[in-house]
Amino acid sequence: MKIRKAVFPVAGLGTRVLPATKAMPKEMLTIVDRPLIQYVFDEAREAGIEHFVFVTGRNKSAIEDHFDRQFELDETLKARGKKTEMDLLAQFQAEAGAVSFTRQQAPLGLGHAVWCARDIVGAEPFAVVLPDELVLNTPGCLKQMMQAAENLGPKSNIVAVEAVPDDMTHNYGICGVGKRSGNTFEIEGMVEKPPKGTAPSNLSITGRYILQPEIFEILGSQERGAGGEIQLTDAMIGLSKSQAFHGLEFAGERHDCGSRAGFLRANIAYGMARPDLREGLRAEMKKYLRT
């Protein structure tokens, strides 16, 4: 199963981290020295994605600018002989024609955002990557999912899952666990935020998906669910009646950068993962641990 395209829903308002996101897209908030959106873009590129589809909204033009060339900056760096900086920018630059943008126009939920990409994705399987969730690992989460997909049928769907405390399952989309094969298993039912004590497992659905294009037809006629929004989980439940769904317990440390605590934790984790920053950051943290 070849996955060429990935959808990045980036139209959200980022209300959990206001006021930082009042005028800046939350996807442009930086973890160490690069924006969130660059991390998930690089994860998708590592996995072999060829076409990157961003579903944006108003006041998100900074994301488009980030993936474009800035002629003045390039020329200034060249004139000053800043080869290291030029090479760094080139490393993160998308190829011409590999990036597409479409507008969601109304805050109708994740399912609606994915549906907005239907004409760009077309009739082929695709990935969905939520930009405010980072997974620190090599290989990345999406590449692990791609590798798992090679052993599944041509009409299979895959979601990345993570264990959560039993007393917290009511806050997540939870999947039932069927036949296992290593860290992959057949999903037997999905439920969005089950009442306490009723969850089929403690495995929550996280922000990485590989989906078949038939999901678009379901999303196009789906009624609003929780929060008055079109929920992607509801559409996956519908699609699971005719297609197989599998869960992947991925290797790596997940960071929810849409929350204040998660954002700070991600900065520390990614900073400590950098050999050029680790010792200095450790020394600085020791100062605060003593207070």
C-alpha atoms as a printed R data frame, in Angstrom:
    type eleno elety resid chain resno       x       y      z
1   ATOM     1    CA   MET     A     1   0.000   0.000  0.000
2   ATOM     2    CA   LYS     A     2   1.713   3.134 -1.272
3   ATOM     3    CA   ILE     A     3   1.023   6.330  0.689
4   ATOM     4    CA   ARG     A     4   2.053   9.424 -1.261
5   ATOM     5    CA   LYS     A     5   0.050  12.208  0.378
6   ATOM     6    CA   ALA     A     6  -0.337  13.532  3.911
7   ATOM     7    CA   VAL     A     7  -2.979  15.938  5.216
8   ATOM     8    CA   PHE     A     8  -2.075  18.440  7.941
9   ATOM     9    CA   PRO     A     9  -5.111  20.085  9.598
10  ATOM    10    CA   VAL     A    10  -3.781  23.504 10.644
11  ATOM    11    CA   ALA     A    11  -6.909  25.670 10.800
12  ATOM    12    CA   GLY     A    12  -7.400  25.411 14.580
13  ATOM    13    CA   LEU     A    13  -7.425  28.501 16.755
14  ATOM    14    CA   GLY     A    14  -5.022  27.220 19.409
15  ATOM    15    CA   THR     A    15  -7.226  28.373 22.278
16  ATOM    16    CA   ARG     A    16  -5.438  26.159 24.827
17  ATOM    17    CA   VAL     A    17  -2.284  28.254 24.586
18  ATOM    18    CA   LEU     A    18  -3.705  31.768 24.324
19  ATOM    19    CA   PRO     A    19  -2.506  34.517 24.281
20  ATOM    20    CA   ALA     A    20   0.518  33.102 22.386
21  ATOM    21    CA   THR     A    21  -1.749  32.139 19.490
22  ATOM    22    CA   LYS     A    22  -3.786  35.330 19.276
23  ATOM    23    CA   ALA     A    23  -1.809  36.598 16.278
24  ATOM    24    CA   MET     A    24   0.478  33.638 15.538
25  ATOM    25    CA   PRO     A    25  -0.601  30.202 14.295
26  ATOM    26    CA   LYS     A    26  -0.012  27.627 17.018
27  ATOM    27    CA   GLU     A    27   1.764  25.511 14.395
28  ATOM    28    CA   MET     A    28   4.447  28.210 14.163
29  ATOM    29    CA   LEU     A    29   5.263  28.127 17.877
30  ATOM    30    CA   THR     A    30   8.832  26.942 18.219
31  ATOM    31    CA   ILE     A    31  10.146  23.809 19.863
32  ATOM    32    CA   VAL     A    32  13.829  24.655 20.492
33  ATOM    33    CA   ASP     A    33  14.694  26.395 17.201
34  ATOM    34    CA   ARG     A    34  12.074  25.377 14.647
35  ATOM    35    CA   PRO     A    35   8.289  25.596 14.474
36  ATOM    36    CA   LEU     A    36   5.982  22.711 15.269
37  ATOM    37    CA   ILE     A    37   4.901  22.434 11.651
38  ATOM    38    CA   GLN     A    38   8.478  21.793 10.535
39  ATOM    39    CA   TYR     A    39   8.798  18.776 12.842
40  ATOM    40    CA   VAL     A    40   5.701  17.038 11.473
41  ATOM    41    CA   PHE     A    41   6.625  17.978  7.903
42  ATOM    42    CA   ASP     A    42  10.027  16.353  8.403
43  ATOM    43    CA   GLU     A    43   8.391  13.294  9.975
44  ATOM    44    CA   ALA     A    44   6.179  12.904  6.916
45  ATOM    45    CA   ARG     A    45   9.068  13.427  4.512
46  ATOM    46    CA   GLU     A    46  11.132  10.803  6.361
47  ATOM    47    CA   ALA     A    47   8.215   8.391  5.904
48  ATOM    48    CA   GLY     A    48   8.285   8.884  2.133
49  ATOM    49    CA   ILE     A    49   5.421  11.354  1.702
50  ATOM    50    CA   GLU     A    50   5.651  13.152 -1.639
51  ATOM    51    CA   HIS     A    51   2.756  15.640 -1.450
52  ATOM    52    CA   PHE     A    52   1.968  17.708  1.646
53  ATOM    53    CA   VAL     A    53  -1.595  19.054  1.964
54  ATOM    54    CA   PHE     A    54  -2.254  21.796  4.529
55  ATOM    55    CA   VAL     A    55  -5.856  22.571  5.489
56  ATOM    56    CA   THR     A    56  -5.623  26.152  6.721
57  ATOM    57    CA   GLY     A    57  -7.858  28.978  7.870
58  ATOM    58    CA   ARG     A    58  -7.734  32.728  8.335
59  ATOM    59    CA   ASN     A    59  -4.543  34.220  9.813
60  ATOM    60    CA   LYS     A    60  -2.494  31.154  8.842
61  ATOM    61    CA   SER     A    61  -0.482  32.746  6.036
62  ATOM    62    CA   ALA     A    62   2.720  32.410  8.089
63  ATOM    63    CA   ILE     A    63   2.570  28.665  7.462
64  ATOM    64    CA   GLU     A    64   2.467  29.175  3.714
65  ATOM    65    CA   ASP     A    65   5.328  31.664  3.939
66  ATOM    66    CA   HIS     A    66   7.378  29.204  5.987
67  ATOM    67    CA   PHE     A    67   7.325  26.649  3.170
68  ATOM    68    CA   ASP     A    68   8.089  29.218  0.475
69  ATOM    69    CA   ARG     A    69  11.436  30.664 -0.499
70  ATOM    70    CA   GLN     A    70  12.246  34.096  0.898
71  ATOM    71    CA   PHE     A    71  14.276  35.695 -1.845
72  ATOM    72    CA   GLU     A    72  15.529  38.639  0.210
73  ATOM    73    CA   LEU     A    73  16.753  36.388  2.997
74  ATOM    74    CA   ASP     A    74  18.466  34.007  0.562
75  ATOM    75    CA   GLU     A    75  20.253  36.852 -1.183
76  ATOM    76    CA   THR     A    76  21.299  38.488  2.085
77  ATOM    77    CA   LEU     A    77  22.758  35.244  3.437
78  ATOM    78    CA   LYS     A    78  24.549  34.639  0.144
79  ATOM    79    CA   ALA     A    79  26.034  38.136  0.103
80  ATOM    80    CA   ARG     A    80  27.290  37.735  3.668
81  ATOM    81    CA   GLY     A    81  28.764  34.308  3.043
82  ATOM    82    CA   LYS     A    82  26.445  32.599  5.531
83  ATOM    83    CA   LYS     A    83  26.752  29.156  3.981
84  ATOM    84    CA   THR     A    84  25.787  27.261  7.156
85  ATOM    85    CA   GLU     A    85  22.542  29.183  7.444
86  ATOM    86    CA   MET     A    86  21.838  28.766  3.715
87  ATOM    87    CA   ASP     A    87  22.370  25.015  3.943
88  ATOM    88    CA   LEU     A    88  20.071  24.832  6.967
89  ATOM    89    CA   LEU     A    89  17.240  26.587  5.141
90  ATOM    90    CA   ALA     A    90  17.733  24.400  2.076
91  ATOM    91    CA   GLN     A    91  17.523  21.301  4.245
92  ATOM    92    CA   PHE     A    92  14.031  22.222  5.415
93  ATOM    93    CA   GLN     A    93  12.747  23.589  2.096
94  ATOM    94    CA   ALA     A    94   9.919  21.743  0.350
95  ATOM    95    CA   GLU     A    95  10.322  20.894 -3.316
96  ATOM    96    CA   ALA     A    96   8.461  23.086 -5.801
97  ATOM    97    CA   GLY     A    97   4.919  21.806 -6.326
98  ATOM    98    CA   ALA     A    98   5.062  19.376 -3.396
99  ATOM    99    CA   VAL     A    99   2.941  21.527 -1.069
100 ATOM   100    CA   SER     A   100  -0.754  22.385 -1.430
101 ATOM   101    CA   PHE     A   101  -3.018  24.590  0.675
102 ATOM   102    CA   THR     A   102  -6.796  24.603  0.986
103 ATOM   103    CA   ARG     A   103  -9.133  26.489  3.336
104 ATOM   104    CA   GLN     A   104 -11.483  24.970  5.901
105 ATOM   105    CA   GLN     A   105 -13.371  28.286  6.224
106 ATOM   106    CA   ALA     A   106 -15.423  27.222  9.270
107 ATOM   107    CA   PRO     A   107 -14.383  25.598 12.590
108 ATOM   108    CA   LEU     A   108 -16.353  22.385 12.115
109 ATOM   109    CA   GLY     A   109 -13.872  19.923 13.545
110 ATOM   110    CA   LEU     A   110 -11.119  17.539 12.515
111 ATOM   111    CA   GLY     A   111 -13.355  15.404 10.333
112 ATOM   112    CA   HIS     A   112 -14.451  18.438  8.342
113 ATOM   113    CA   ALA     A   113 -10.841  19.580  7.954
114 ATOM   114    CA   VAL     A   114  -9.861  16.203  6.504
115 ATOM   115    CA   TRP     A   115 -12.884  16.294  4.167
116 ATOM   116    CA   CYS     A   116 -11.728  19.681  2.835
117 ATOM   117    CA   ALA     A   117  -8.652  17.937  1.366
118 ATOM   118    CA   ARG     A   118 -10.705  15.442 -0.653
119 ATOM   119    CA   ASP     A   119 -10.084  16.880 -4.123
120 ATOM   120    CA   ILE     A   120  -6.344  17.184 -3.573
121 ATOM   121    CA   VAL     A   121  -5.975  13.701 -2.113
122 ATOM   122    CA   GLY     A   122  -8.185  12.005 -4.708
123 ATOM   123    CA   ALA     A   123  -8.936   8.279 -4.752
124 ATOM   124    CA   GLU     A   124  -5.846   6.991 -2.963
125 ATOM   125    CA   PRO     A   125  -4.928   6.139  0.623
126 ATOM   126    CA   PHE     A   126  -3.418   9.005  2.580
127 ATOM   127    CA   ALA     A   127  -1.978   9.964  5.951
128 ATOM   128    CA   VAL     A   128  -3.344  12.483  8.446
129 ATOM   129    CA   VAL     A   129  -0.836  14.135 10.774
130 ATOM   130    CA   LEU     A   130  -1.890  16.441 13.617
131 ATOM   131    CA   PRO     A   131   0.767  19.170 13.934
132 ATOM   132    CA   ASP     A   132   0.412  19.820 17.661
133 ATOM   133    CA   GLU     A   133   1.368  16.236 18.517
134 ATOM   134    CA   LEU     A   134   5.062  15.405 18.252
135 ATOM   135    CA   VAL     A   135   6.617  11.970 18.654
136 ATOM   136    CA   LEU     A   136  10.292  11.964 19.582
137 ATOM   137    CA   ASN     A   137  11.798   8.867 18.001
138 ATOM   138    CA   THR     A   138  13.856   7.594 15.081
139 ATOM   139    CA   PRO     A   139  12.270   6.324 12.924
140 ATOM   140    CA   GLY     A   140   9.324   8.669 13.269
141 ATOM   141    CA   CYS     A   141   5.809   7.562 14.117
142 ATOM   142    CA   LEU     A   142   4.504   7.873 10.558
143 ATOM   143    CA   LYS     A   143   7.374   5.823  9.139
144 ATOM   144    CA   GLN     A   144   6.605   3.109 11.676
145 ATOM   145    CA   MET     A   145   3.017   3.159 10.437
146 ATOM   146    CA   MET     A   146   4.166   2.943  6.809
147 ATOM   147    CA   GLN     A   147   6.260  -0.082  7.646
148 ATOM   148    CA   ALA     A   148   3.295  -1.715  9.370
149 ATOM   149    CA   ALA     A   149   1.097  -0.985  6.344
150 ATOM   150    CA   GLU     A   150   3.365  -3.090  4.133
151 ATOM   151    CA   ASN     A   151   2.139  -6.206  5.938
152 ATOM   152    CA   LEU     A   152  -1.564  -5.370  5.742
153 ATOM   153    CA   GLY     A   153  -4.198  -5.682  3.045
154 ATOM   154    CA   PRO     A   154  -4.690  -3.048  0.329
155 ATOM   155    CA   LYS     A   155  -7.830  -1.589  1.952
156 ATOM   156    CA   SER     A   156  -6.561  -1.396  5.509
157 ATOM   157    CA   ASN     A   157  -6.621   1.648  7.773
158 ATOM   158    CA   ILE     A   158  -4.119   2.269 10.563
159 ATOM   159    CA   VAL     A   159  -4.200   4.522 13.607
160 ATOM   160    CA   ALA     A   160  -1.381   5.219 16.038
161 ATOM   161    CA   VAL     A   161  -2.365   4.390 19.613
162 ATOM   162    CA   GLU     A   162  -0.913   5.056 23.038
163 ATOM   163    CA   ALA     A   163  -1.714   3.632 26.464
164 ATOM   164    CA   VAL     A   164  -3.285   6.094 28.906
165 ATOM   165    CA   PRO     A   165  -4.150   5.648 32.607
166 ATOM   166    CA   ASP     A   166  -7.371   3.679 33.084
167 ATOM   167    CA   ASP     A   167  -8.978   6.536 34.993
168 ATOM   168    CA   MET     A   168  -8.351   8.908 32.058
169 ATOM   169    CA   THR     A   169  -9.853   6.884 29.197
170 ATOM   170    CA   HIS     A   170 -13.047   8.973 29.260
171 ATOM   171    CA   ASN     A   171 -11.016  11.887 27.848
172 ATOM   172    CA   TYR     A   172  -9.936  10.098 24.656
173 ATOM   173    CA   GLY     A   173 -11.040   8.111 21.667
174 ATOM   174    CA   ILE     A   174 -10.465   4.490 22.693
175 ATOM   175    CA   CYS     A   175 -10.181   1.353 20.562
176 ATOM   176    CA   GLY     A   176 -10.947  -2.277 21.308
177 ATOM   177    CA   VAL     A   177  -8.113  -4.769 20.877
178 ATOM   178    CA   GLY     A   178  -8.411  -7.832 18.644
179 ATOM   179    CA   LYS     A   179  -5.839 -10.216 17.191
180 ATOM   180    CA   ARG     A   180  -2.262  -9.053 17.746
181 ATOM   181    CA   SER     A   181   0.882  -9.295 15.622
182 ATOM   182    CA   GLY     A   182   3.831  -7.693 17.379
183 ATOM   183    CA   ASN     A   183   3.006  -4.065 18.132
184 ATOM   184    CA   THR     A   184   0.105  -4.076 15.630
185 ATOM   185    CA   PHE     A   185  -3.404  -5.358 16.334
186 ATOM   186    CA   GLU     A   186  -6.833  -5.557 14.744
187 ATOM   187    CA   ILE     A   187  -9.155  -2.910 16.118
188 ATOM   188    CA   GLU     A   188 -12.469  -4.243 17.400
189 ATOM   189    CA   GLY     A   189 -14.579  -1.170 17.789
190 ATOM   190    CA   MET     A   190 -13.818   2.467 18.552
191 ATOM   191    CA   VAL     A   191 -15.591   4.802 20.925
192 ATOM   192    CA   GLU     A   192 -15.128   8.533 21.436
193 ATOM   193    CA   LYS     A   193 -14.721   9.495 25.113
194 ATOM   194    CA   PRO     A   194 -16.442   6.489 26.695
195 ATOM   195    CA   PRO     A   195 -18.107   6.986 30.099
196 ATOM   196    CA   LYS     A   196 -15.900   6.077 33.036
197 ATOM   197    CA   GLY     A   197 -15.568   2.338 33.538
198 ATOM   198    CA   THR     A   198 -16.843   1.393 30.067
199 ATOM   199    CA   ALA     A   199 -13.715   1.719 27.883
200 ATOM   200    CA   PRO     A   200 -12.832  -1.431 25.879
201 ATOM   201    CA   SER     A   201  -9.115  -0.880 26.591
202 ATOM   202    CA   ASN     A   202  -6.708   1.823 27.718
203 ATOM   203    CA   LEU     A   203  -5.339   2.427 24.198
204 ATOM   204    CA   SER     A   204  -6.144   5.924 22.974
205 ATOM   205    CA   ILE     A   205  -6.230   7.080 19.379
206 ATOM   206    CA   THR     A   206  -3.497   9.673 18.798
207 ATOM   207    CA   GLY     A   207  -2.746  12.172 16.050
208 ATOM   208    CA   ARG     A   208  -1.476   9.884 13.269
209 ATOM   209    CA   TYR     A   209  -3.696   8.048 10.791
210 ATOM   210    CA   ILE     A   210  -3.449   6.173  7.496
211 ATOM   211    CA   LEU     A   211  -6.881   6.172  5.888
212 ATOM   212    CA   GLN     A   212  -8.547   4.916  2.742
213 ATOM   213    CA   PRO     A   213 -10.245   7.476  0.444
214 ATOM   214    CA   GLU     A   214 -13.727   6.047  1.142
215 ATOM   215    CA   ILE     A   215 -13.605   8.042  4.379
216 ATOM   216    CA   PHE     A   216 -14.374  11.197  2.358
217 ATOM   217    CA   GLU     A   217 -17.827   9.949  1.308
218 ATOM   218    CA   ILE     A   218 -18.719   9.234  4.921
219 ATOM   219    CA   LEU     A   219 -17.426  12.613  6.102
220 ATOM   220    CA   GLY     A   220 -19.380  14.395  3.360
221 ATOM   221    CA   SER     A   221 -22.737  13.204  4.688
222 ATOM   222    CA   GLN     A   222 -21.928  12.836  8.365
223 ATOM   223    CA   GLU     A   223 -23.915  14.700 11.006
224 ATOM   224    CA   ARG     A   224 -22.174  16.735 13.679
225 ATOM   225    CA   GLY     A   225 -21.108  14.844 16.762
226 ATOM   226    CA   ALA     A   226 -19.441  15.787 20.042
227 ATOM   227    CA   GLY     A   227 -18.976  19.527 20.471
228 ATOM   228    CA   GLY     A   228 -21.167  20.223 17.454
229 ATOM   229    CA   GLU     A   229 -18.277  19.235 15.182
230 ATOM   230    CA   ILE     A   230 -17.779  16.629 12.466
231 ATOM   231    CA   GLN     A   231 -15.674  14.046 14.264
232 ATOM   232    CA   LEU     A   232 -13.082  11.980 12.412
233 ATOM   233    CA   THR     A   233 -13.486   9.139 14.912
234 ATOM   234    CA   ASP     A   234 -17.200   8.879 14.069
235 ATOM   235    CA   ALA     A   235 -16.330   8.548 10.375
236 ATOM   236    CA   MET     A   236 -13.722   5.881 11.138
237 ATOM   237    CA   ILE     A   237 -16.325   3.938 13.102
238 ATOM   238    CA   GLY     A   238 -18.556   4.067 10.024
239 ATOM   239    CA   LEU     A   239 -15.772   2.990  7.687
240 ATOM   240    CA   SER     A   240 -14.795   0.121  9.998
241 ATOM   241    CA   LYS     A   241 -18.073  -1.597  9.074
242 ATOM   242    CA   SER     A   242 -16.675  -2.304  5.607
243 ATOM   243    CA   GLN     A   243 -12.885  -2.013  5.972
244 ATOM   244    CA   ALA     A   244 -10.272  -3.315  8.397
245 ATOM   245    CA   PHE     A   245  -8.755  -0.998 10.989
246 ATOM   246    CA   HIS     A   246  -5.488  -1.704 12.765
247 ATOM   247    CA   GLY     A   247  -3.812  -0.039 15.717
248 ATOM   248    CA   LEU     A   248  -0.073   0.517 16.020
249 ATOM   249    CA   GLU     A   249   1.553   0.935 19.428
250 ATOM   250    CA   PHE     A   250   4.377   3.138 18.222
251 ATOM   251    CA   ALA     A   251   7.838   3.510 19.670
252 ATOM   252    CA   GLY     A   252   8.660   6.986 20.944
253 ATOM   253    CA   GLU     A   253   7.647   9.713 23.353
254 ATOM   254    CA   ARG     A   254   4.508  11.647 22.432
255 ATOM   255    CA   HIS     A   255   4.202  15.337 23.292
256 ATOM   256    CA   ASP     A   256   0.901  17.231 23.240
257 ATOM   257    CA   CYS     A   257   2.170  20.671 22.280
258 ATOM   258    CA   GLY     A   258  -1.331  22.122 22.241
259 ATOM   259    CA   SER     A   259  -1.222  22.416 26.033
260 ATOM   260    CA   ARG     A   260   1.068  24.668 28.057
261 ATOM   261    CA   ALA     A   261   2.612  21.820 30.051
262 ATOM   262    CA   GLY     A   262   3.060  19.665 26.966
263 ATOM   263    CA   PHE     A   263   4.658  22.513 25.056
264 ATOM   264    CA   LEU     A   264   7.204  23.144 27.823
265 ATOM   265    CA   ARG     A   265   7.902  19.430 28.194
266 ATOM   266    CA   ALA     A   266   8.516  19.107 24.446
267 ATOM   267    CA   ASN     A   267  11.037  21.937 24.507
268 ATOM   268    CA   ILE     A   268  12.975  20.201 27.264
269 ATOM   269    CA   ALA     A   269  12.795  16.767 25.622
270 ATOM   270    CA   TYR     A   270  13.833  17.968 22.164
271 ATOM   271    CA   GLY     A   271  16.531  20.184 23.646
272 ATOM   272    CA   MET     A   272  17.973  17.273 25.622
273 ATOM   273    CA   ALA     A   273  17.929  15.165 22.457
274 ATOM   274    CA   ARG     A   274  20.290  17.644 20.759
275 ATOM   275    CA   PRO     A   275  23.986  16.881 21.414
276 ATOM   276    CA   ASP     A   276  24.858  20.539 20.791
277 ATOM   277    CA   LEU     A   277  22.432  21.743 23.468
278 ATOM   278    CA   ARG     A   278  22.189  18.923 26.001
279 ATOM   279    CA   GLU     A   279  24.920  19.852 28.474
280 ATOM   280    CA   GLY     A   280  24.125  23.551 28.556
281 ATOM   281    CA   LEU     A   281  20.420  22.860 29.031
282 ATOM   282    CA   ARG     A   282  21.106  20.340 31.796
283 ATOM   283    CA   ALA     A   283  23.252  22.903 33.635
284 ATOM   284    CA   GLU     A   284  20.534  25.550 33.378
285 ATOM   285    CA   MET     A   285  17.820  23.200 34.619
286 ATOM   286    CA   LYS     A   286  19.894  22.299 37.674
287 ATOM   287    CA   LYS     A   287  19.770  25.952 38.734
288 ATOM   288    CA   TYR     A   288  15.977  25.883 38.870
289 ATOM   289    CA   LEU     A   289  15.769  22.461 40.486
290 ATOM   290    CA   ARG     A   290  17.631  23.894 43.488
291 ATOM   291    CA   THR     A   291  15.046  26.632 44.062
